[in-house]
Each structure stands twice: as structure tokens, then as C-alpha cells.
Amino acid sequence: DGYSHLSAYERKRLKNITENAKFFAALKLHESAARLNQLTTKRQSHVTKRAKPKKVEDEPERRRSMRLLRVEPVDIPLLETLAPPVAAEYPQVPGGPLPMVPEDQAENSKWTEALLSTWMRISELKAEDADKGTPDIKRYQESLSSMVLGEENVRKVVKTRVCSMAIHPSESTTLVAAGDKSGHIGLWNVSCGTEDGAHIFIPHSYQVSCMHFSPCNPAHLLSLGSDTLRCGDVTRAVFDEICRSEENFSCFDFLEENACTAIVSQWAGDVAVVDRRTPGLSWELSADIGFGRTRTVHVHPVNRQYFLAAGSVDVCVFDVRYLKAKGNKPLSSLTGHTKSVASAYFSPVTGSRVVTVCADDKLRTFLFPCRHNNNTGRWLTRFRAIWDPKQEHCFLVGSMAQPRQIQVFQDTGKLLHSFCNMDCLSSVCSINVVHPSQNILVGGNSSGRLHVF
């Protein structure tokens, strides 16, 4: 075979090469490669030669601004082109007296009757005068430590953010009222301990910013909405209308112990004097006190002709006897606030102290300021520091601290106690109220939930 001089391995390798060459030649790969190259070339040339799009002769004319073309508009009534308005989430509450009927129950509901009859019964019992003394701080701290929060004392009472609260002065039954951002008022009989103890009423169209039980007749619950001041009279089961205005109300307080007259503040800055005994729904006097905004007003507990007004950065004391329409000047000004003031209140017994909450993250008890995080943001109701009516030297305020808590401070700025419960309190309680004679504290959060210590 001519390859006898090669080794067996070399002869085997040569044989494999020859067979492989014959196999590839039978496949005619060179012809397939040539055809593939031709097809590829044709496809590329076809892609690069794009046909120009055909011009549409009847293309619509592009729209141009009639104002730029200086063309007068077509005379079409504007009202016909507007879409129908969307219905408000909450309907407007009509003026005048409103029946005291919960929103989700019939007029003769036995649960409603039970709540209202309890309110009437405890209002007939004259509560003993609260102890106006000021117990020493050690005994006071011990009483604070004895107050606890349980699951049965947590309840969603109103639908939205709590903006105001009031507690009935009864010493036998704990009845709490809460007003929310949507004009609802929730009444909760905490003492009954059942699911039927809370009911919602709708006496206002907008935010309920302030509420008080009448100091001389707790069968009356006065509430302030953005446009109206009402009195819930449980003896007649009706929400009477006392005053109505197009101005936006913000706060009110009683000028007399008999609760016949009140000072009412407006968001625009003015204050008004309202007398419940006069006919009609207008105020007796509206006075410009020089504020750009007035958030709270508070009457001195002893000399009731004096009231305290808190506004943008202003905290001033005025004499209601000398109020006039224009040109009012304060008797004194409490300075030092660098940002907006959320609230200002006299101390409960002598009125010799004032506590303020300011957006500059300070609580000021004149004259002992203390650092406090007041940055509640837009979704939480702003903090209001309130005095404990049983203790001249101590006040309470909500807190942004973790775990969530309600703090008690001495007027020197010293933190005395923190109300907290990691199992039952997991939110910020911006609005708080303290019972005038019992060791009871109620905190309200921005989801409508109340917590009773």
C-alpha cells in the first residue's frame, strides 16, 4: 500500500484523515456556504433600501392656539362645558337644631337611649368640688404610677383624626366626648364595658376643634366646628345652634362660670364675644387683636375678664372689658417664640403660670422652657400641653418618643412620668384630657382611637 514504512499509529491516523475528507466532500459545504453568503448579501441590501412613506394628502390640520392666532373664542357658555361637580365625601350639615341621633341607628335605638339616659343621670348628680390644693410632687407621682391602660379601655370612637376631647366631671361614670376632623362627635361610656358604649353623632360639617362640658350644667356639651358653635342638650336630645359665621372658628372658652358667654377665636386672627342668652346666631362683638392667626383662647381661672390668645408667634393677654372692633392692645405679651404657637393655657388654680407649645420644638412654662420634639407633621394633630386640673404645677403633653407615650412635666421642665403601654399604646396621642377630680387620663390619636389610663 506504499505506507509500509509508517508505524501502526501513523497509518491509523492517515486513514481517519482520508475518510473525513471524503465525508466533508460528500456534504458539499463549499456550495452551501456560497448560497448562504448570497442570501445574506441580498437581505442586507433589501434592508438598507427603505421605501419612502407615502404622503397623506388629506392629513388633518395641526391644532394651534387661538390666543396665539389672535382669534376670538367661540361664544359657548362656560357652564355647559364643565363636568358636573363630584359629590362631597361628607354631606353638609344643615343649620338650626339637629336631633341627637347617631348616624347608623334608628331614632328609638335602645343603645342610644341607654347612652343618653346615662349622660342625663350623671349630670343630675352634683359632683363634689374638686380639691383645688396642690399635693406634693412625690404623692402626685405615686398617683400617676397607679394609673394603667388595659385592652378594654382602648376604643375607636370617631372615624378620623381626633382634634378635640372633653370628659364629663362625673365621679361615678367615665363619659368621654371626642371630635374629629370630619365634624363627627363620638360619645363613649367607658364605664359600661360593652361594645355598645360608643356612638357617633354628626352635628358639624367640618373639623371639631374644641369641646367643653358646661361647668354649671354638664348635661350640655358645647362643640365648635369650623363654621358653627353648638350645644348638645341631652335633656332635649338635640344639638342647638348658638352661633354661625362664614369665618373659620378655631377655639372657645367660657367667660363666666354659668357658661352664658364665651370668647371664640377665628383662624383669621380675630376674636368674638358670644352671648347664649341673646336671640339670633350672630356674636355680640368681633375684635381685631392684631394676630395673623389665632389658634387657641383661654380664660383666666380667677380673674375671668382676662383671656390668653395664642397665634402665629404671638401669645398675649387681653382684657375682654376693653375689647373693641379695631386697635386692641394686649395687657402683656409672652415673647420668645420663634415659630408658630399651637396652644397656650393658664394654670388651673391660680392662673399664675402659662404653658405653650411651639413649632420650634420647645415647651415653655413661663419662665422655664424645656426641649421637646413638637414636629408632628401634617398627618398628626398638633400637640397641646394641658394642665392637670388637680395639680397647679404639672402639665401633660403628647410625645413623638418611642415607645409611644404621654408625658407629664413639672413647671420647672422636669419630666415626672411617662404613660406608656407597649401592648395597648402604639400611636401618638396628640390630644389629651384629664378628669377634674379623678385619676383618669384620656389620649386620642389620629385614627380616632381613644386610650383611657
C-alpha positions as MATLAB code, in Angstrom:
seq = 'DGYSHLSAYERKRLKNITENAKFFAALKLHESAARLNQLTTKRQSHVTKRAKPKKVEDEPERRRSMRLLRVEPVDIPLLETLAPPVAAEYPQVPGGPLPMVPEDQAENSKWTEALLSTWMRISELKAEDADKGTPDIKRYQESLSSMVLGEENVRKVVKTRVCSMAIHPSESTTLVAAGDKSGHIGLWNVSCGTEDGAHIFIPHSYQVSCMHFSPCNPAHLLSLGSDTLRCGDVTRAVFDEICRSEENFSCFDFLEENACTAIVSQWAGDVAVVDRRTPGLSWELSADIGFGRTRTVHVHPVNRQYFLAAGSVDVCVFDVRYLKAKGNKPLSSLTGHTKSVASAYFSPVTGSRVVTVCADDKLRTFLFPCRHNNNTGRWLTRFRAIWDPKQEHCFLVGSMAQPRQIQVFQDTGKLLHSFCNMDCLSSVCSINVVHPSQNILVGGNSSGRLHVF';
ca = [
       0.000    0.000    0.000;
       3.044    2.353   -0.143;
       2.899    3.239    3.570;
       4.560    0.071    4.985;
       7.368    2.171    6.491;
       4.863    4.011    8.796;
       4.006    2.787   12.249;
       0.580    1.351   13.042;
      -0.495    4.581   14.820;
       0.503    6.817   11.888;
      -1.266    4.544    9.386;
      -4.455    4.670   11.503;
      -4.264    8.498   11.731;
      -3.807    8.842    7.970;
      -6.764    6.581    7.306;
      -9.012    8.713    9.545;
      -7.957   11.904    7.759;
      -8.748   10.399    4.364;
     -12.171    9.188    5.438;
     -13.058   12.522    6.990;
     -12.050   14.367    3.835;
     -14.266   12.123    1.718;
     -17.192   12.685    4.170;
     -16.941   16.507    4.088;
     -16.582   16.472    0.317;
     -19.805   14.484    0.048;
     -21.588   17.207    2.100;
     -20.676   19.901   -0.463;
     -20.211   22.525    2.263;
     -18.488   24.995   -0.049;
     -21.623   25.228   -2.192;
     -23.859   25.730    0.886;
     -21.522   28.456    2.121;
     -21.688   30.251   -1.190;
     -25.512   30.188   -1.236;
     -25.679   31.418    2.369;
     -23.366   34.296    1.572;
     -25.516   35.236   -1.427;
     -28.741   35.221    0.639;
     -27.160   37.336    3.366;
     -25.972   39.904    0.893;
     -29.419   40.228   -0.701;
     -31.167   40.613    2.684;
     -28.829   43.392    3.804;
     -29.263   45.293    0.587;
     -33.051   44.995    0.920;
     -32.991   46.382    4.474;
     -30.922   49.394    3.597;
     -33.262   50.409    0.767;
     -36.313   51.680    2.571;
     -39.270   52.943    0.698;
     -40.294   56.476    1.482;
     -43.631   56.729    3.233;
     -46.483   57.822    1.095;
     -47.632   61.354    1.856;
     -51.186   61.512    3.067;
     -52.897   64.234    1.130;
     -55.917   64.547    3.413;
     -53.903   64.813    6.689;
     -55.868   66.887    9.270;
     -54.583   70.330   10.016;
     -52.486   70.630   13.180;
     -54.252   72.437   16.054;
     -52.875   75.818   17.039;
     -53.601   78.111   19.954;
     -56.469   80.511   19.270;
     -54.810   83.006   21.586;
     -51.600   82.976   19.518;
     -53.597   83.276   16.286;
     -55.474   86.252   17.839;
     -58.822   84.627   17.081;
     -61.860   85.428   19.239;
     -63.222   82.374   21.147;
     -66.464   80.751   20.139;
     -69.362   82.089   22.196;
     -70.197   78.935   24.194;
     -71.459   79.235   27.792;
     -68.759   78.020   30.211;
     -71.188   76.193   32.500;
     -72.291   73.885   29.699;
     -68.730   72.700   29.086;
     -67.905   71.877   32.693;
     -68.343   68.390   34.099;
     -70.884   68.010   36.901;
     -69.285   68.516   40.329;
     -68.308   65.474   42.334;
     -70.382   64.963   45.482;
     -68.576   65.752   48.724;
     -67.376   62.833   50.827;
     -69.443   64.104   53.748;
     -72.711   65.984   53.134;
     -73.161   69.455   54.587;
     -74.937   69.549   57.934;
     -77.989   71.841   57.810;
     -78.278   74.838   60.106;
     -80.577   75.040   63.110;
     -81.290   72.419   65.800;
     -80.378   68.821   64.987;
     -81.779   65.692   66.667;
     -79.315   63.799   68.833;
     -79.426   60.609   66.794;
     -76.360   58.505   65.919;
     -75.558   58.265   62.229;
     -76.003   54.500   61.955;
     -79.007   53.845   64.226;
     -82.719   54.420   64.320;
     -84.139   57.193   66.465;
     -85.527   54.812   69.090;
     -82.470   52.608   69.381;
     -82.199   51.059   72.843;
     -78.409   51.500   72.801;
     -78.747   55.204   72.054;
     -81.337   55.587   74.785;
     -79.024   53.844   77.251;
     -76.139   56.189   76.450;
     -78.210   59.369   76.616;
     -80.011   58.296   79.784;
     -76.652   57.629   81.443;
     -75.430   61.084   80.426;
     -78.610   62.660   81.839;
     -78.448   60.693   85.088;
     -74.831   61.516   85.915;
     -75.441   65.182   85.056;
     -78.163   65.430   87.689;
     -75.788   64.289   90.425;
     -73.822   67.258   91.689;
     -70.158   66.371   91.788;
     -68.203   67.396   94.839;
     -65.957   70.384   94.396;
     -62.591   69.238   93.152;
     -59.690   69.609   95.528;
     -58.011   72.834   94.485;
     -54.944   72.088   96.554;
     -51.653   71.102   95.024;
     -50.384   67.820   96.523;
     -46.649   67.447   96.887;
     -44.800   66.112   93.880;
     -43.956   62.762   95.486;
     -47.589   61.909   96.242;
     -48.559   63.158   92.807;
     -46.016   60.879   91.120;
     -47.336   57.923   93.100;
     -50.874   58.612   91.887;
     -49.618   58.817   88.289;
     -47.831   55.489   88.616;
     -51.062   53.835   89.803;
     -52.857   54.692   86.523;
     -52.750   51.855   83.951;
     -54.106   51.129   80.467;
     -55.857   47.878   79.549;
     -57.216   46.477   76.279;
     -60.802   47.067   77.400;
     -60.062   50.804   77.688;
     -58.952   51.264   74.073;
     -61.689   52.021   71.542;
     -62.054   53.602   68.111;
     -64.682   56.234   68.924;
     -64.627   58.524   65.843;
     -63.790   57.832   62.203;
     -60.885   60.198   61.552;
     -58.245   62.242   63.347;
     -59.105   63.327   66.891;
     -58.993   67.151   67.093;
     -60.652   67.770   70.480;
     -61.877   65.935   73.571;
     -63.909   66.586   76.728;
     -64.543   64.444   79.800;
     -67.681   64.560   81.931;
     -66.999   65.627   85.551;
     -68.981   62.696   86.994;
     -67.131   60.764   89.694;
     -69.181   57.590   89.202;
     -69.161   57.145   85.413;
     -66.450   57.892   82.862;
     -68.075   59.551   79.837;
     -65.750   60.899   77.139;
     -66.573   63.002   74.064;
     -64.224   63.190   71.054;
     -64.476   65.439   67.990;
     -62.738   64.560   64.728;
     -61.598   66.227   61.518;
     -64.834   65.430   59.635;
     -67.320   67.028   62.048;
     -68.198   63.864   63.958;
     -68.619   63.696   67.720;
     -68.171   60.333   69.419;
     -69.595   59.675   72.890;
     -68.098   56.765   74.823;
     -69.367   55.450   78.137;
     -66.110   53.850   79.252;
     -67.616   52.505   82.464;
     -70.230   50.295   80.765;
     -67.517   47.996   79.404;
     -69.534   46.799   76.372;
     -69.265   47.256   72.620;
     -72.479   49.313   72.634;
     -70.985   52.029   74.819;
     -69.779   54.282   71.969;
     -71.850   56.127   69.345;
     -71.113   58.719   66.654;
     -73.143   61.877   66.001;
     -72.740   64.392   63.147;
     -73.548   67.912   64.369;
     -70.862   69.651   62.252;
     -69.760   69.683   58.625;
     -66.080   70.256   59.315;
     -63.403   69.796   61.971;
     -64.499   69.893   65.610;
     -61.607   71.911   67.037;
     -62.808   72.475   70.626;
     -65.297   70.942   73.112;
     -66.309   71.538   76.731;
     -68.967   70.188   79.050;
     -70.709   73.163   80.647;
     -69.139   73.826   84.074;
     -72.534   74.654   85.595;
     -74.655   72.064   83.748;
     -72.772   69.018   82.375;
     -75.956   67.921   80.584;
     -74.772   70.444   77.976;
     -71.838   69.649   75.679;
     -70.654   72.656   73.674;
     -68.714   71.936   70.491;
     -67.064   74.245   67.981;
     -66.943   73.409   64.291;
     -65.310   75.500   61.603;
     -68.499   77.481   60.959;
     -70.775   76.947   63.957;
     -70.883   76.722   67.752;
     -73.410   74.152   69.018;
     -74.742   72.964   72.359;
     -75.682   69.312   72.728;
     -78.522   69.266   75.253;
     -79.142   65.702   76.411;
     -82.316   66.674   78.308;
     -83.942   67.526   74.965;
     -81.808   65.167   72.821;
     -80.908   67.970   70.428;
     -77.829   69.839   69.173;
     -78.807   73.517   69.351;
     -77.040   76.113   67.246;
     -75.629   79.054   69.219;
     -73.551   80.954   66.673;
     -72.895   80.631   62.945;
     -70.462   82.510   60.724;
     -68.674   82.310   57.399;
     -65.418   82.818   59.294;
     -63.477   79.730   60.352;
     -63.632   79.212   64.123;
     -60.659   77.664   65.936;
     -61.273   77.624   69.730;
     -63.532   78.888   72.523;
     -63.696   79.188   76.296;
     -66.331   80.299   78.802;
     -66.065   83.831   80.142;
     -68.318   83.089   83.142;
     -68.908   80.128   85.416;
     -72.539   79.985   84.262;
     -71.305   79.366   80.686;
     -73.655   82.009   79.245;
     -70.904   83.939   77.475;
     -67.849   82.727   75.620;
     -64.801   84.081   73.820;
     -64.380   82.474   70.383;
     -61.250   82.695   68.244;
     -61.058   82.639   64.460;
     -58.338   81.194   62.261;
     -58.026   84.579   60.522;
     -56.899   86.161   63.813;
     -59.957   87.941   65.250;
     -61.837   87.002   68.413;
     -65.579   87.273   69.063;
     -67.735   87.542   72.175;
     -70.817   85.279   72.083;
     -73.780   85.504   74.488;
     -76.068   82.455   74.514;
     -78.945   84.444   76.045;
     -79.435   86.815   73.118;
     -81.599   85.718   70.163;
     -80.081   85.036   66.786;
     -76.903   83.312   65.657;
     -74.522   86.275   65.488;
     -71.897   87.347   68.027;
     -72.043   90.401   70.266;
     -68.651   91.761   69.226;
     -65.882   90.892   66.790;
     -62.470   92.301   67.692;
     -59.241   92.558   65.711;
     -56.457   91.807   68.204;
     -53.661   92.197   65.665;
     -52.990   88.490   65.143;
     -52.468   86.969   61.707;
     -53.821   83.688   63.080;
     -55.391   82.706   66.407;
     -55.312   79.030   67.359;
     -56.413   78.948   70.999;
     -58.035   81.200   73.595;
     -58.160   80.513   77.330;
     -59.846   82.444   80.155;
     -58.041   83.113   83.441;
     -59.432   80.782   86.168;
     -59.672   83.513   88.843;
     -59.934   86.876   87.062;
     -62.217   85.838   84.248;
     -62.120   89.190   82.473;
     -58.639   88.256   81.229;
     -58.087   85.811   78.400;
     -54.992   84.402   76.747;
     -54.707   84.216   72.943;
     -52.107   82.186   71.017;
     -51.429   82.765   67.340;
     -48.640   82.600   64.774;
     -45.759   83.631   67.048;
     -47.890   85.693   69.432;
     -49.041   84.829   72.950;
     -50.817   87.758   74.598;
     -53.178   88.537   77.477;
     -56.209   90.769   76.780;
     -58.969   92.271   78.912;
     -62.380   91.429   77.436;
     -63.912   94.541   79.053;
     -61.906   96.822   76.791;
     -62.247   94.948   73.504;
     -63.331   96.996   70.505;
     -63.580   96.357   66.796;
     -60.117   97.791   65.985;
     -56.996   98.973   67.739;
     -56.841   96.456   70.592;
     -53.580   96.241   72.514;
     -52.595   93.406   74.868;
     -52.054   93.857   78.591;
     -48.920   91.721   78.318;
     -47.061   89.637   75.760;
     -45.217   86.380   76.349;
     -42.283   86.605   73.949;
     -39.548   84.240   72.823;
     -41.448   82.050   70.354;
     -39.616   81.819   67.033;
     -42.196   79.722   65.162;
     -45.961   79.160   65.219;
     -47.595   78.513   68.596;
     -50.056   75.603   68.767;
     -51.596   76.346   72.188;
     -51.305   78.407   75.368;
     -53.153   77.787   78.663;
     -53.245   79.319   82.159;
     -52.502   77.063   85.132;
     -55.753   75.727   86.652;
     -55.787   77.065   90.225;
     -54.136   80.489   90.341;
     -53.544   81.195   86.664;
     -50.083   82.467   87.574;
     -48.366   80.216   85.039;
     -48.754   79.689   81.313;
     -47.666   76.667   79.265;
     -47.198   76.951   75.491;
     -46.380   74.520   72.678;
     -44.305   75.929   69.828;
     -43.106   74.550   66.482;
     -39.539   75.453   67.461;
     -39.568   72.192   69.496;
     -39.934   73.825   72.896;
     -42.466   73.723   75.696;
     -42.462   76.989   77.602;
     -43.819   77.370   81.113;
     -43.133   80.973   81.759;
     -40.398   81.227   82.600;
     -38.970   77.668   82.397;
     -38.625   76.450   78.764;
     -37.711   72.820   78.089;
     -36.710   70.975   74.950;
     -39.479   68.842   73.386;
     -39.995   67.377   69.898;
     -43.162   69.060   68.592;
     -42.616   68.123   64.933;
     -45.900   66.258   64.427;
     -46.016   66.807   60.640;
     -49.147   67.146   58.524;
     -50.807   63.823   59.385;
     -50.932   64.267   63.164;
     -52.886   66.823   65.163;
     -50.534   69.374   66.702;
     -49.662   68.869   70.361;
     -51.427   70.866   73.059;
     -49.884   70.926   76.518;
     -52.681   70.905   79.126;
     -52.501   71.455   82.881;
     -53.703   68.732   85.191;
     -56.704   70.436   86.874;
     -55.741   68.733   90.152;
     -52.142   69.978   90.176;
     -51.140   73.623   89.783;
     -47.525   72.845   88.894;
     -47.806   69.988   86.365;
     -48.949   69.594   82.760;
     -49.313   66.796   80.199;
     -48.421   66.625   76.510;
     -48.194   64.050   73.730;
     -44.826   62.741   72.603;
     -43.030   61.595   69.440;
     -40.738   59.347   71.503;
     -40.587   55.558   71.220;
     -42.190   53.634   72.806;
     -45.280   55.806   72.318;
     -46.210   57.703   75.453;
     -47.915   60.685   77.086;
     -45.543   62.754   79.196;
     -46.094   64.653   82.453;
     -43.818   67.604   83.205;
     -43.337   69.820   86.215;
     -43.458   73.570   85.543;
     -39.675   73.624   86.027;
     -39.299   71.482   82.897;
     -38.579   68.253   84.790;
     -40.141   65.073   83.350;
     -42.151   63.450   86.144;
     -43.837   60.488   84.478;
     -44.492   58.833   81.113;
     -47.757   56.988   80.452;
     -46.995   54.084   78.147;
     -48.069   50.531   77.383;
     -46.265   48.738   74.542;
     -49.160   46.286   74.093;
     -52.044   48.776   74.046;
     -50.493   52.117   73.026;
     -48.591   52.114   69.732;
     -49.525   55.531   68.300;
     -49.027   59.224   69.044;
     -51.711   60.763   71.280;
     -51.738   64.414   70.228;
     -54.909   65.385   72.133;
     -55.305   64.569   75.824;
     -57.811   65.361   78.580;
     -57.655   64.819   82.350;
     -60.588   64.281   84.704;
     -61.076   67.263   87.045;
     -61.248   65.172   90.233;
     -60.364   61.537   89.413;
     -57.077   59.949   88.348;
     -58.256   59.436   84.758;
     -56.366   60.409   81.591;
     -57.678   60.000   78.043;
     -55.405   60.214   74.987;
     -56.685   60.482   71.404;
     -54.727   59.630   68.249;
     -55.034   60.439   64.537;
     -57.101   57.376   63.636;
     -59.983   58.184   66.012;
     -58.879   55.829   68.780;
     -59.041   56.745   72.488;
     -56.849   55.317   75.277;
     -58.013   55.623   78.893;
     -55.484   55.363   81.733;
];
